Amino acid sequence: MHHTKFKADIGLAKVIADLVVKGYAPCLPLSEHQPYDLVVVLKNGESIKIQVKFAKLKSNVVVDVKFRTSWADKHGTHTRKYNNGDFEYYAIYCPEKETVLYVPNTKNCPKVIRFEKPSNNQNKKVRWANSYLVIESESSETIRRTPETVKT
């Protein structure tokens, strides 16, 4: 098995386990050709799409996330950035901390997330891991734009 695919499988399994423990219902799409890895039914019945990432800890204090997808074919290696509309959240699994971070897929999505204080004690614009441990509830504007769930 390819090393990066193995890491992706571990990340997906850890995210699914974390979501179940937190009371969400993760669902796998039928095709791996979607820009997301999971559809998650929230506690209020709404669903969101999640892209899973495996990110190792750097310098023992931060995860540096590559918000892009890459693949190889007979024409070489390709890389593409995700679009804001592809999915609602990234779920980032950090193996060294055994932690899953849920980062909204927005224009100002953090590229670096810290687990510990910086050596220069900077606090401005620092994105702390503790702020990304749960999926934030959606705003009323987002809820209005979300399709109604089917009641059976």
OpenMM code with the backbone's topology and positions (N, CA, C; nanometers):
from openmm import Vec3, app, unit

residues = "MET HIS HIS THR LYS PHE LYS ALA ASP ILE GLY LEU ALA LYS VAL ILE ALA ASP LEU VAL VAL LYS GLY TYR ALA PRO CYS LEU PRO LEU SER GLU HIS GLN PRO TYR ASP LEU VAL VAL VAL LEU LYS ASN GLY GLU SER ILE LYS ILE GLN VAL LYS PHE ALA LYS LEU LYS SER ASN VAL VAL VAL ASP VAL LYS PHE ARG THR SER TRP ALA ASP LYS HIS GLY THR HIS THR ARG LYS TYR ASN ASN GLY ASP PHE GLU TYR TYR ALA ILE TYR CYS PRO GLU LYS GLU THR VAL LEU TYR VAL PRO ASN THR LYS ASN CYS PRO LYS VAL ILE ARG PHE GLU LYS PRO SER ASN ASN GLN ASN LYS LYS VAL ARG TRP ALA ASN SER TYR LEU VAL ILE GLU SER GLU SER SER GLU THR ILE ARG ARG THR PRO GLU THR VAL LYS THR".split()
positions = [
    Vec3(0.0841, -0.1179, 0.0000),
    Vec3(0.0000, 0.0000, 0.0000),
    Vec3(0.0891, 0.1249, 0.0000),
    Vec3(0.0467, 0.2263, -0.0710),
    Vec3(0.1215, 0.3510, -0.0793),
    Vec3(0.1201, 0.4212, 0.0564),
    Vec3(0.2348, 0.4741, 0.0984),
    Vec3(0.2512, 0.5340, 0.2310),
    Vec3(0.1504, 0.6458, 0.2585),
    Vec3(0.1302, 0.7371, 0.1638),
    Vec3(0.0372, 0.8475, 0.1881),
    Vec3(-0.1062, 0.7974, 0.1969),
    Vec3(-0.1417, 0.6945, 0.1220),
    Vec3(-0.2751, 0.6368, 0.1299),
    Vec3(-0.2963, 0.5700, 0.2660),
    Vec3(-0.1936, 0.5070, 0.3181),
    Vec3(-0.2008, 0.4442, 0.4498),
    Vec3(-0.2265, 0.5500, 0.5566),
    Vec3(-0.1561, 0.6627, 0.5507),
    Vec3(-0.1770, 0.7721, 0.6463),
    Vec3(-0.3183, 0.8284, 0.6325),
    Vec3(-0.3661, 0.8415, 0.5092),
    Vec3(-0.5022, 0.8918, 0.4870),
    Vec3(-0.6047, 0.7974, 0.5485),
    Vec3(-0.5845, 0.6671, 0.5350),
    Vec3(-0.6761, 0.5685, 0.5929),
    Vec3(-0.6770, 0.5772, 0.7456),
    Vec3(-0.5601, 0.5951, 0.8053),
    Vec3(-0.5518, 0.6108, 0.9511),
    Vec3(-0.6262, 0.7373, 0.9936),
    Vec3(-0.6016, 0.8470, 0.9236),
    Vec3(-0.6693, 0.9726, 0.9546),
    Vec3(-0.8204, 0.9586, 0.9467),
    Vec3(-0.8697, 0.8950, 0.8423),
    Vec3(-1.0139, 0.8762, 0.8242),
    Vec3(-1.0715, 0.7931, 0.9389),
    Vec3(-1.0044, 0.6850, 0.9759),
    Vec3(-1.0522, 0.5992, 1.0848),
    Vec3(-1.0554, 0.6759, 1.2175),
    Vec3(-0.9540, 0.7543, 1.2450),
    Vec3(-0.9480, 0.8316, 1.3696),
    Vec3(-1.0562, 0.9391, 1.3728),
    Vec3(-1.0809, 1.0036, 1.2593),
    Vec3(-1.1850, 1.1068, 1.2527),
    Vec3(-1.3224, 1.0434, 1.2727),
    Vec3(-1.3475, 0.9309, 1.2081),
    Vec3(-1.4762, 0.8630, 1.2255),
    Vec3(-1.4971, 0.8277, 1.3725),
    Vec3(-1.3955, 0.7717, 1.4371),
    Vec3(-1.4064, 0.7357, 1.5789),
    Vec3(-1.4327, 0.8598, 1.6648),
    Vec3(-1.3632, 0.9687, 1.6387),
    Vec3(-1.3805, 1.0924, 1.7149),
    Vec3(-1.5222, 1.1475, 1.6985),
    Vec3(-1.5729, 1.1452, 1.5759),
    Vec3(-1.7085, 1.1951, 1.5503),
    Vec3(-1.8136, 1.1115, 1.6227),
    Vec3(-1.7973, 0.9799, 1.6208),
    Vec3(-1.8928, 0.8910, 1.6877),
    Vec3(-1.8917, 0.9166, 1.8387),
    Vec3(-1.7721, 0.9287, 1.8968),
    Vec3(-1.7604, 0.9555, 2.0404),
    Vec3(-1.8285, 1.0880, 2.0759),
    Vec3(-1.8215, 1.1868, 1.9872),
    Vec3(-1.8809, 1.3186, 2.0127),
    Vec3(-2.0291, 1.3249, 1.9782),
    Vec3(-2.0875, 1.2140, 1.9354),
    Vec3(-2.2311, 1.2075, 1.9139),
    Vec3(-2.2785, 1.2400, 1.7740),
    Vec3(-2.1884, 1.2459, 1.6774),
    Vec3(-2.2259, 1.2720, 1.5384),
    Vec3(-2.2386, 1.1397, 1.4626),
    Vec3(-2.3027, 1.1441, 1.3461),
    Vec3(-2.3176, 1.0242, 1.2631),
    Vec3(-2.2394, 1.0433, 1.1333),
    Vec3(-2.1172, 0.9862, 1.1232),
    Vec3(-2.0394, 0.9968, 0.9996),
    Vec3(-2.0893, 0.8986, 0.8939),
    Vec3(-2.0940, 0.9432, 0.7690),
    Vec3(-2.1386, 0.8606, 0.6565),
    Vec3(-2.0340, 0.8684, 0.5458),
    Vec3(-1.9992, 0.7555, 0.4881),
    Vec3(-1.9003, 0.7523, 0.3809),
    Vec3(-1.9683, 0.7691, 0.2454),
    Vec3(-1.9139, 0.8541, 0.1579),
    Vec3(-1.9709, 0.8668, 0.0233),
    Vec3(-1.9424, 0.7403, -0.0576),
    Vec3(-2.0232, 0.7134, -0.1588),
    Vec3(-2.0059, 0.5940, -0.2406),
    Vec3(-1.8863, 0.6032, -0.3340),
    Vec3(-1.8418, 0.7239, -0.3661),
    Vec3(-1.7314, 0.7430, -0.4594),
    Vec3(-1.6153, 0.8133, -0.3915),
    Vec3(-1.4950, 0.7716, -0.4232),
    Vec3(-1.3773, 0.8415, -0.3696),
    Vec3(-1.3390, 0.9613, -0.4559),
    Vec3(-1.4186, 0.9906, -0.5567),
    Vec3(-1.3886, 1.1013, -0.6473),
    Vec3(-1.4600, 1.2301, -0.6081),
    Vec3(-1.5094, 1.2363, -0.4868),
    Vec3(-1.5716, 1.3574, -0.4349),
    Vec3(-1.4625, 1.4448, -0.3714),
    Vec3(-1.4845, 1.5754, -0.3594),
    Vec3(-1.3844, 1.6609, -0.2953),
    Vec3(-1.3877, 1.6497, -0.1423),
    Vec3(-1.4719, 1.5636, -0.0874),
    Vec3(-1.4824, 1.5442, 0.0568),
    Vec3(-1.4712, 1.3946, 0.0877),
    Vec3(-1.4375, 1.3650, 0.2132),
    Vec3(-1.4200, 1.2261, 0.2555),
    Vec3(-1.5375, 1.1714, 0.3344),
    Vec3(-1.6113, 1.2597, 0.4012),
    Vec3(-1.7219, 1.2177, 0.4867),
    Vec3(-1.8387, 1.3141, 0.4742),
    Vec3(-1.9567, 1.2620, 0.4958),
    Vec3(-2.0740, 1.3447, 0.5211),
    Vec3(-2.1093, 1.3161, 0.6662),
    Vec3(-2.1296, 1.4209, 0.7446),
    Vec3(-2.1559, 1.4036, 0.8873),
    Vec3(-2.2931, 1.4607, 0.9199),
    Vec3(-2.3746, 1.3783, 0.9843),
    Vec3(-2.5046, 1.4248, 1.0316),
    Vec3(-2.4835, 1.4783, 1.1731),
    Vec3(-2.5136, 1.6083, 1.1886),
    Vec3(-2.4964, 1.6742, 1.3176),
    Vec3(-2.6095, 1.6375, 1.4122),
    Vec3(-2.5942, 1.6745, 1.5373),
    Vec3(-2.6947, 1.6410, 1.6388),
    Vec3(-2.8303, 1.7044, 1.6094),
    Vec3(-2.8315, 1.8169, 1.5367),
    Vec3(-2.9583, 1.8831, 1.5041),
    Vec3(-3.0207, 1.8293, 1.3747),
    Vec3(-2.9587, 1.7270, 1.3142),
    Vec3(-3.0126, 1.6646, 1.1941),
    Vec3(-2.9566, 1.7187, 1.0637),
    Vec3(-2.8859, 1.8302, 1.0686),
    Vec3(-2.8253, 1.8844, 0.9470),
    Vec3(-2.7043, 1.8008, 0.9089),
    Vec3(-2.6634, 1.8101, 0.7824),
    Vec3(-2.5447, 1.7375, 0.7389),
    Vec3(-2.4421, 1.8345, 0.6819),
    Vec3(-2.3160, 1.7985, 0.7007),
    Vec3(-2.2042, 1.8765, 0.6468),
    Vec3(-2.1055, 1.7807, 0.5818),
    Vec3(-2.0245, 1.8355, 0.4914),
    Vec3(-1.9205, 1.7562, 0.4251),
    Vec3(-1.7861, 1.7904, 0.4896),
    Vec3(-1.7027, 1.6876, 0.5049),
    Vec3(-1.5715, 1.7031, 0.5705),
    Vec3(-1.4625, 1.6423, 0.4835),
    Vec3(-1.3523, 1.7122, 0.4712),
    Vec3(-1.2307, 1.6631, 0.4059),
    Vec3(-1.1316, 1.6285, 0.5171),
    Vec3(-1.0815, 1.5056, 0.5193),
    Vec3(-0.9910, 1.4592, 0.6239),
    Vec3(-0.8460, 1.4805, 0.5816),
    Vec3(-0.7645, 1.5276, 0.6761),
    Vec3(-0.6211, 1.5473, 0.6542),
    Vec3(-0.5441, 1.4805, 0.7672),
    Vec3(-0.4285, 1.4267, 0.7361),
    Vec3(-0.3344, 1.3690, 0.8325),
    Vec3(-0.2189, 1.4677, 0.8391),
    Vec3(-0.1922, 1.5256, 0.9555),
    Vec3(-0.0861, 1.6268, 0.9667),
    Vec3(0.0017, 1.5983, 1.0874),
    Vec3(0.1282, 1.5731, 1.0617),
    Vec3(0.2231, 1.5475, 1.1699),
    Vec3(0.2599, 1.6771, 1.2413),
    Vec3(0.2929, 1.6642, 1.3678),
    Vec3(0.3341, 1.7770, 1.4501),
    Vec3(0.4717, 1.8243, 1.4061),
    Vec3(0.4869, 1.9551, 1.3900),
    Vec3(0.6171, 2.0124, 1.3528),
    Vec3(0.6752, 2.0847, 1.4722),
    Vec3(0.8042, 2.0741, 1.4887),
    Vec3(0.8751, 2.1397, 1.5990),
    Vec3(0.8073, 2.1107, 1.7327),
    Vec3(0.7367, 2.0008, 1.7395),
    Vec3(0.6700, 1.9544, 1.8596),
    Vec3(0.5621, 2.0481, 1.9138),
    Vec3(0.5182, 2.1481, 1.8345),
    Vec3(0.4189, 2.2422, 1.8866),
    Vec3(0.3097, 2.2830, 1.7876),
    Vec3(0.3285, 2.2640, 1.6566),
    Vec3(0.2305, 2.3114, 1.5586),
    Vec3(0.2023, 2.2051, 1.4528),
    Vec3(0.0827, 2.2146, 1.3928),
    Vec3(0.0554, 2.1387, 1.2718),
    Vec3(0.0462, 2.2399, 1.1589),
    Vec3(0.1125, 2.2082, 1.0513),
    Vec3(0.1142, 2.2915, 0.9308),
    Vec3(0.0358, 2.2138, 0.8260),
    Vec3(-0.0809, 2.2646, 0.7918),
    Vec3(-0.1722, 2.1891, 0.7076),
    Vec3(-0.1616, 2.2339, 0.5624),
    Vec3(-0.1564, 2.1375, 0.4729),
    Vec3(-0.1560, 2.1638, 0.3293),
    Vec3(-0.2993, 2.1497, 0.2799),
    Vec3(-0.3633, 2.2615, 0.2551),
    Vec3(-0.5026, 2.2603, 0.2126),
    Vec3(-0.5109, 2.2453, 0.0615),
    Vec3(-0.4717, 2.1258, 0.0152),
    Vec3(-0.4750, 2.0958, -0.1275),
    Vec3(-0.4822, 1.9444, -0.1453),
    Vec3(-0.5133, 1.9051, -0.2650),
    Vec3(-0.5156, 1.7638, -0.2993),
    Vec3(-0.4099, 1.7393, -0.4068),
    Vec3(-0.3533, 1.6206, -0.4057),
    Vec3(-0.2543, 1.5877, -0.5088),
    Vec3(-0.2738, 1.4425, -0.5516),
    Vec3(-0.2364, 1.4161, -0.6753),
    Vec3(-0.2478, 1.2816, -0.7305),
    Vec3(-0.1481, 1.2681, -0.8447),
    Vec3(-0.1220, 1.1455, -0.8814),
    Vec3(-0.0302, 1.1173, -0.9913),
    Vec3(-0.1001, 1.0294, -1.0941),
    Vec3(-0.0684, 1.0546, -1.2199),
    Vec3(-0.1180, 0.9713, -1.3284),
    Vec3(-0.0107, 0.9646, -1.4362),
    Vec3(-0.0451, 0.9141, -1.5539),
    Vec3(0.0551, 0.8990, -1.6598),
    Vec3(0.1111, 1.0327, -1.7085),
    Vec3(0.0449, 1.1439, -1.6745),
    Vec3(0.0917, 1.2766, -1.7146),
    Vec3(0.1751, 1.3441, -1.6069),
    Vec3(0.1997, 1.2748, -1.4958),
    Vec3(0.2823, 1.3306, -1.3892),
    Vec3(0.2040, 1.3524, -1.2609),
    Vec3(0.2609, 1.4358, -1.1727),
    Vec3(0.1990, 1.4662, -1.0441),
    Vec3(0.1220, 1.5974, -1.0560),
    Vec3(0.0037, 1.5994, -0.9977),
    Vec3(-0.0834, 1.7170, -1.0064),
    Vec3(-0.1217, 1.7627, -0.8657),
    Vec3(-0.1417, 1.8914, -0.8492),
    Vec3(-0.1860, 1.9492, -0.7227),
    Vec3(-0.2956, 2.0493, -0.7513),
    Vec3(-0.3985, 2.0498, -0.6667),
    Vec3(-0.5078, 2.1452, -0.6813),
    Vec3(-0.5512, 2.1911, -0.5435),
    Vec3(-0.5735, 2.3227, -0.5306),
    Vec3(-0.6282, 2.3759, -0.4060),
    Vec3(-0.7765, 2.3457, -0.4016),
    Vec3(-0.8286, 2.3277, -0.2815),
    Vec3(-0.9721, 2.3074, -0.2644),
    Vec3(-1.0449, 2.4405, -0.2801),
    Vec3(-1.1713, 2.4340, -0.3210),
    Vec3(-1.2570, 2.5518, -0.3269),
    Vec3(-1.3359, 2.5617, -0.1971),
    Vec3(-1.3768, 2.6825, -0.1610),
    Vec3(-1.4543, 2.7005, -0.0382),
    Vec3(-1.5852, 2.6221, -0.0402),
    Vec3(-1.6456, 2.6016, -0.1554),
    Vec3(-1.7729, 2.5310, -0.1636),
    Vec3(-1.7619, 2.3795, -0.1715),
    Vec3(-1.6400, 2.3247, -0.1755),
    Vec3(-1.6229, 2.1791, -0.1877),
    Vec3(-1.6735, 2.1037, -0.0650),
    Vec3(-1.6581, 2.1622, 0.0527),
    Vec3(-1.6984, 2.1012, 0.1793),
    Vec3(-1.6967, 2.2097, 0.2861),
    Vec3(-1.7542, 2.1790, 0.4021),
    Vec3(-1.7651, 2.2796, 0.5086),
    Vec3(-1.6485, 2.2776, 0.6072),
    Vec3(-1.5903, 2.1624, 0.6332),
    Vec3(-1.4839, 2.1507, 0.7340),
    Vec3(-1.3705, 2.0619, 0.6873),
    Vec3(-1.2516, 2.0926, 0.7375),
    Vec3(-1.1388, 1.9998, 0.7357),
    Vec3(-1.1398, 1.9309, 0.8713),
    Vec3(-1.1143, 1.8014, 0.8739),
    Vec3(-1.0895, 1.7294, 0.9985),
    Vec3(-0.9436, 1.6876, 0.9918),
    Vec3(-0.8616, 1.7450, 1.0774),
    Vec3(-0.7172, 1.7241, 1.0735),
    Vec3(-0.6774, 1.6328, 1.1883),
    Vec3(-0.6260, 1.5153, 1.1540),
    Vec3(-0.5802, 1.4224, 1.2561),
    Vec3(-0.4317, 1.4425, 1.2795),
    Vec3(-0.3931, 1.4677, 1.4055),
    Vec3(-0.2529, 1.4834, 1.4447),
    Vec3(-0.2138, 1.3616, 1.5279),
    Vec3(-0.1328, 1.2690, 1.4721),
    Vec3(-0.1024, 1.1441, 1.5423),
    Vec3(-0.0224, 1.1622, 1.6715),
    Vec3(0.0670, 1.2590, 1.6753),
    Vec3(0.1492, 1.2787, 1.7952),
    Vec3(0.0664, 1.3237, 1.9150),
    Vec3(-0.0418, 1.3950, 1.8897),
    Vec3(-0.1300, 1.4423, 1.9969),
    Vec3(-0.2562, 1.3571, 2.0084),
    Vec3(-0.2742, 1.2594, 1.9162),
    Vec3(-0.3952, 1.1757, 1.9132),
    Vec3(-0.5192, 1.2645, 1.9187),
    Vec3(-0.5187, 1.3690, 1.8347),
    Vec3(-0.6236, 1.4705, 1.8372),
    Vec3(-0.6763, 1.4959, 1.6970),
    Vec3(-0.8066, 1.5231, 1.6876),
    Vec3(-0.8686, 1.5645, 1.5628),
    Vec3(-0.9118, 1.7098, 1.5786),
    Vec3(-0.8725, 1.7930, 1.4829),
    Vec3(-0.9094, 1.9344, 1.4814),
    Vec3(-1.0102, 1.9562, 1.3693),
    Vec3(-1.1143, 2.0344, 1.3961),
    Vec3(-1.2187, 2.0634, 1.2976),
    Vec3(-1.2079, 2.2101, 1.2570),
    Vec3(-1.1593, 2.2320, 1.1358),
    Vec3(-1.1302, 2.3674, 1.0875),
    Vec3(-1.2282, 2.4023, 0.9758),
    Vec3(-1.3021, 2.5141, 0.9906),
    Vec3(-1.3959, 2.5538, 0.8844),
    Vec3(-1.3220, 2.5830, 0.7537),
    Vec3(-1.3796, 2.5421, 0.6421),
    Vec3(-1.3221, 2.5664, 0.5101),
    Vec3(-1.3656, 2.7060, 0.4643),
    Vec3(-1.2892, 2.8050, 0.5052),
    Vec3(-1.3180, 2.9442, 0.4714),
    Vec3(-1.1944, 3.0089, 0.4113),
    Vec3(-1.2107, 3.1299, 0.3605),
    Vec3(-1.0971, 3.2026, 0.3019),
    Vec3(-0.9865, 3.2261, 0.4034),
    Vec3(-1.0232, 3.2528, 0.5288),
    Vec3(-0.9214, 3.2806, 0.6311),
    Vec3(-0.8894, 3.1576, 0.7160),
    Vec3(-0.8966, 3.0426, 0.6550),
    Vec3(-0.8644, 2.9160, 0.7190),
    Vec3(-0.7189, 2.9194, 0.7675),
    Vec3(-0.6921, 2.8826, 0.8935),
    Vec3(-0.5532, 2.8898, 0.9426),
    Vec3(-0.4637, 2.7874, 0.8741),
    Vec3(-0.3436, 2.8293, 0.8423),
    Vec3(-0.2467, 2.7385, 0.7805),
    Vec3(-0.1635, 2.6661, 0.8864),
    Vec3(-0.1499, 2.7301, 1.0037),
    Vec3(-0.0722, 2.6737, 1.1141),
    Vec3(-0.1584, 2.6789, 1.2397),
    Vec3(-0.1648, 2.5669, 1.3104),
    Vec3(-0.2412, 2.5593, 1.4344),
    Vec3(-0.1474, 2.5150, 1.5453),
    Vec3(-0.1495, 2.5892, 1.6568),
    Vec3(-0.0561, 2.5658, 1.7666),
    Vec3(-0.1164, 2.4843, 1.8793),
    Vec3(-0.0350, 2.3939, 1.9335),
    Vec3(-0.0716, 2.3191, 2.0534),
    Vec3(-0.0080, 2.3807, 2.1774),
    Vec3(0.1041, 2.4523, 2.1604),
    Vec3(0.1760, 2.5106, 2.2740),
    Vec3(0.2145, 2.6542, 2.2434),
    Vec3(0.2478, 2.7284, 2.3501),
    Vec3(0.2838, 2.8692, 2.3357),
    Vec3(0.4076, 2.8855, 2.2489),
    Vec3(0.4116, 2.9924, 2.1669),
    Vec3(0.5327, 3.0201, 2.0900),
    Vec3(0.6457, 3.0642, 2.1832),
    Vec3(0.7681, 3.0406, 2.1426),
    Vec3(0.8832, 3.0765, 2.2260),
    Vec3(0.8941, 3.2276, 2.2473),
    Vec3(0.8374, 3.3071, 2.1551),
    Vec3(0.8429, 3.4529, 2.1708),
    Vec3(0.7198, 3.5073, 2.2446),
    Vec3(0.6356, 3.4172, 2.2989),
    Vec3(0.5140, 3.4517, 2.3740),
    Vec3(0.4105, 3.5301, 2.2934),
    Vec3(0.4169, 3.5231, 2.1628),
    Vec3(0.3196, 3.5928, 2.0787),
    Vec3(0.1815, 3.5314, 2.0999),
    Vec3(0.0804, 3.6171, 2.1087),
    Vec3(-0.0574, 3.5699, 2.1216),
    Vec3(-0.1465, 3.6211, 2.0098),
    Vec3(-0.1081, 3.7315, 1.9454),
    Vec3(-0.1890, 3.7858, 1.8367),
    Vec3(-0.1851, 3.6928, 1.7167),
    Vec3(-0.3010, 3.6716, 1.6583),
    Vec3(-0.3169, 3.5907, 1.5378),
    Vec3(-0.2724, 3.4458, 1.5529),
    Vec3(-0.2553, 3.3990, 1.6754),
    Vec3(-0.2212, 3.2591, 1.6994),
    Vec3(-0.3496, 3.1783, 1.6979),
    Vec3(-0.3513, 3.0705, 1.6244),
    Vec3(-0.4670, 2.9805, 1.6177),
    Vec3(-0.4369, 2.8606, 1.7075),
    Vec3(-0.5083, 2.8525, 1.8203),
    Vec3(-0.4849, 2.7477, 1.9192),
    Vec3(-0.5643, 2.6215, 1.8864),
    Vec3(-0.5034, 2.5079, 1.9047),
    Vec3(-0.5677, 2.3798, 1.8773),
    Vec3(-0.6965, 2.3623, 1.9583),
    Vec3(-0.6986, 2.4099, 2.0820),
    Vec3(-0.8174, 2.3953, 2.1667),
    Vec3(-0.9414, 2.4607, 2.1066),
    Vec3(-0.9218, 2.5564, 2.0165),
    Vec3(-1.0344, 2.6250, 1.9529),
    Vec3(-1.0979, 2.5416, 1.8420),
    Vec3(-1.0361, 2.4304, 1.8047),
    Vec3(-1.0822, 2.3512, 1.6905),
    Vec3(-1.1157, 2.2067, 1.7273),
    Vec3(-1.1505, 2.1814, 1.8515),
    Vec3(-1.1766, 2.0441, 1.8958),
    Vec3(-1.3185, 1.9963, 1.8673),
    Vec3(-1.4094, 2.0882, 1.8361),
    Vec3(-1.5482, 2.0510, 1.8065),
    Vec3(-1.5930, 2.1203, 1.6787),
    Vec3(-1.6980, 2.0677, 1.6189),
    Vec3(-1.7580, 2.1319, 1.5027),
    Vec3(-1.8491, 2.2415, 1.5560),
    Vec3(-1.8224, 2.3638, 1.5163),
    Vec3(-1.9026, 2.4765, 1.5626),
    Vec3(-2.0421, 2.4687, 1.5037),
    Vec3(-2.1406, 2.5130, 1.5800),
    Vec3(-2.2771, 2.5140, 1.5268),
    Vec3(-2.2863, 2.6172, 1.4162),
    Vec3(-2.3692, 2.5883, 1.3193),
    Vec3(-2.3838, 2.6745, 1.2026),
    Vec3(-2.4601, 2.8017, 1.2383),
    Vec3(-2.4317, 2.9083, 1.1660),
    Vec3(-2.5049, 3.0332, 1.1857),
    Vec3(-2.6439, 3.0201, 1.1253),
    Vec3(-2.7347, 3.1095, 1.1626),
    Vec3(-2.8702, 3.1042, 1.1082),
    Vec3(-2.8690, 3.1282, 0.9580),
    Vec3(-2.7735, 3.2065, 0.9060),
    Vec3(-2.7634, 3.2315, 0.7623),
    Vec3(-2.7293, 3.1017, 0.6895),
    Vec3(-2.6360, 3.0242, 0.7454),
    Vec3(-2.5983, 2.8975, 0.6838),
    Vec3(-2.7153, 2.7998, 0.6886),
    Vec3(-2.7860, 2.7979, 0.7999),
    Vec3(-2.8983, 2.7063, 0.8143),
    Vec3(-3.0053, 2.7380, 0.7098),
    Vec3(-3.0302, 2.8660, 0.6821),
    Vec3(-3.1315, 2.9023, 0.5831),
    Vec3(-3.0926, 2.8530, 0.4449),
    Vec3(-2.9618, 2.8454, 0.4151),
    Vec3(-2.9173, 2.8035, 0.2832),
    Vec3(-2.9004, 2.6526, 0.2734),
    Vec3(-2.9112, 2.5826, 0.3841),
    Vec3(-2.8958, 2.4379, 0.3850),
    Vec3(-3.0266, 2.3723, 0.3437),
    Vec3(-3.0231, 2.2741, 0.2515),
    Vec3(-3.1474, 2.2059, 0.2123),
    Vec3(-3.2144, 2.1400, 0.3328),
    Vec3(-3.3445, 2.1358, 0.3305),
    Vec3(-3.4206, 2.0727, 0.4381),
    Vec3(-3.3888, 1.9232, 0.4392),
    Vec3(-3.3848, 1.8666, 0.5587),
    Vec3(-3.3647, 1.7227, 0.5698),
    Vec3(-3.4981, 1.6530, 0.5469),
    Vec3(-3.4923, 1.5363, 0.4904),
    Vec3(-3.6136, 1.4615, 0.4600),
    Vec3(-3.6603, 1.3909, 0.5859),
    Vec3(-3.7864, 1.4103, 0.6205),
    Vec3(-3.8434, 1.3438, 0.7384),
    Vec3(-3.9186, 1.2210, 0.6905),
    Vec3(-3.8953, 1.1090, 0.7565),
    Vec3(-3.9651, 0.9858, 0.7175),
    Vec3(-4.0565, 0.9386, 0.8270),
] * unit.nanometer
topology = app.Topology()
chain = topology.addChain("A")
for resn in residues:
    res = topology.addResidue(resn, chain)
    for name in ("N", "CA", "C"):
        topology.addAtom(name, app.Element.getBySymbol(name[0]), res)
